[in-house]
């Protein structure tokens, strides 16, 4: 067997609080790192997980994120600090029972094979992908974005483990969220009372605890957030806070102060790489919504190009009329901006989607690629939009986007949902147009973040 050498040393550099947390991981089953973004939480867990992977007798282990891409990006890659770099020359990506995985085998594992399966966990049926295997250790990034079904299934899959361990990280959430009441705070209470076997290791980190980030860079990161948003309170200040009030407060303030509206664009953007249309179908008390969004080169900016909303509460919009509205909207976009890359529609209405395809074909638009929206978690879509606004990477075309502007100015958090962050959907705001807009950007979340 050829000798394996590491060509590059990973520049790990941990502050004292991080070193203490990592050392405690060695003796504890439950390890939870909570706090601000860029605080180094995930890297701590990756380092501790990799250390235990070298000596564990269990063959298969689990790595999860809100999506598979998120898990691979934050745990596998982690900007050069991930598992594939720690086991450089001793690992390769592949498939195991139709799951993405990282195979590890080399001197670090005493030439014994270890398999780390990567899976998404945000959806109600995500747990089905991790069934059928017994896992040793489980590392999860953004555990608060995991569906409870997946959390329970992952625990069940660890029952036969020789070295059973969990490594969780998260940014602060609603203080009454189930991830706290059912798990993190519950474990802390049991640990204090001496009722939790196996050891509990919890640490809260802030951006200031990361010794690898310069003061200038810390200020840059903070500037990427709207200081009035819950994301600033959670991601930057590291606080558990309840979502309340306007969702897009900075945007609403700018629109209401017309002379200082920094989100407006009056001239056609010159560097659009994609133009995507989102369609949400209405029902009783709502309407059919169309939104066209332009994305500039390298996923730098989001520009809402046009939006329309048609009231369907009276039931006077039949499929043919809906098809004509759609075709008219598409031709408006084509005439002004010259292209449509994709059309993404609410996947719950397949009959209406087929009707749009038929109408488009009859009127010379049969080439349109009309498919299903991804329907990413709503709060992830909101989070992206808020960050793009804070970074001045979100704009709208004046005179073309009345419905989306109105929808964003009136969107609020549901005050009657104290446990979860839920966007109010009681007919007082235009959720249809918000959904249609979000369908146009949700597939590109990781690409927009990568640009940062």
C-alpha positions, 0 to 999 in steps of 0.5 A, a space after each residue: 500500500 502506498 504511503 499516504 502523506 498530508 500535503 497541507 496542514 490545516 491552520 486550526 487555531 482555537 481560543 480558550 473557550 473553544 479548547 475547553 469545549 473540545 476537550 469536554 467533547 471527549 468525555 460527553 455523549 451530548 455536545 451542544 455549541 450555540 451562539 452567533 454566526 462565524 463563532 467557530 461552533 461548527 469547526 469545534 464539533 467537526 474537530 471533535 467528531 473527527 478525533 473520535 472517528 479515528 478510534 471508534 469501532 462503529 463503521 457508519 456515522 451521520 452528518 446532517 444539515 437542513 439540506 444535503 448541500 448544507 451538510 456537505 458545505 458546512 461539515 464536509 467542506 467548512 471552508 477548508 476545515 471540514 472532514 474531507 480536509 482533516 482526512 485529506 488523502 484518506 477519504 473520498 466522496 461517494 454513495 452508500 445505499 443511495 445516500 451521499 457519503 464520505 468514505 474514510 480509510 487510512 492511517 488515521 483510522 488504523 486502515 479501518 473503513 469509516 463511512 459518514 453519511 450526509 443527509 438533509 433534515 428539514 422536511 417532515 419526510 427527511 427521516 426516511 433517508 436515514 432509515 435502515 442504518 445503525 449509526 455510531 456518532 451524529 454531527 448536526 449543523 443548525 439543529 434548530 432547522 431539523 424536523 423533529 421526525 429526523 431528530 427522533 429517527 437519528 436517536 433511534 438509529 444510534 441505539 446500537 452504537 458502540 460509541 454513541 455521541 451527538 455533536 450539535 450546533 445552532 444559532 439562537 432561536 425562539 426561546 420556546 422552540 422545541 429544540 430547547 424545551 424538548 432537548 437542549 434545556 431539558 438535557 441541561 436540567 437533567 444534567 444539573 440534577 444528576 439524571 442525565 447519563 453520559 455527560 452533557 457539554 454545552 457552550 455559548 459562543 459569540 463572534 468575539 470568541 473567534 480569535 481567527 477573525 480580525 476586528 475589521 472582518 467582524 464589523 463586515 459580518 455584522 454589517 451584513 445584517 439589518 440591526 432591526 431584524 431578529 436575525 441580527 439579535 440571534 446571529 450576531 448578538 447570540 440571543 434567543 429572541 421571539 420573532 415579532 412585528 414587521 418581518 421586513 422592517 428596514 424595507 418598509 421604513 425605506 418605502 415609507 420614506 420615499 425620498 430615501 428608498 435605497 431599494 428602488 431601481 428605475 433603469 433596466 439592469 444591464 447584467 442579468 444572468 437569469 430571469 425567473 418567474 414564480 407562480 403561487 395559486 390562490 384559493 378562498 380569500 387569496 389570489 393568483 400571484 406572478 413575480 419575475 426576479 432577475 439575478 445578476 452575474 455571480 449571484 451578486 444581486 436580486 432584482 424584482 422585475 415585475 409582479 402581478 396579483 389577481 383576486 380569485 376569492 370570487 371564483 371568477 377565474 377559470 383555468 383558461 383565464 388564469 392561463 391568459 393572465 400567465 401568458 400576458 405576464 410572461 410576454 410583459 417580462 419578455 418584451 421589457 427584459 428579453 428572456 425567461 430562464 425558468 418558471 417555478 410554481 406551487 407544486 401542490 397544484 399540478 392540474 393548474 401547472 399543466 394548464 399553464 403549460 397548455 396555455 403557454 404552448 398555444 400562444 407561442 411560449 411552449 419553450 418555457 421551462 415550467 416546473 415545481 417550486 422547491 418549497 424550501 422552509 419559509 423562514 430560510 427564504 425570509 432569512 435570505 431576503 433579509 440578509 440580501 436587503 441588509 447588504 444592499 443586494 436586493 432591489 425592485 423596479 419602480 412602477 412594475 412591482 406594486 404587489 410585492 412591495 405592498 406584500 413585503 411592507 405588510 408581512 408580519 410575524 404571527 403574534 399567536 405563535 409563541 413557540 415557532 417563528 411563523 409568518 402571519 397568514 390570516 388574509 391581512 397580508 399578501 402571502 401569495 405574492 411573497 411565496 411566488 417571489 420566494 420560489 424564484 430565489 430559494 434554489 440559489 440560497 447557497 450560491 448567494 451565501 457563497 458570494 458573501 
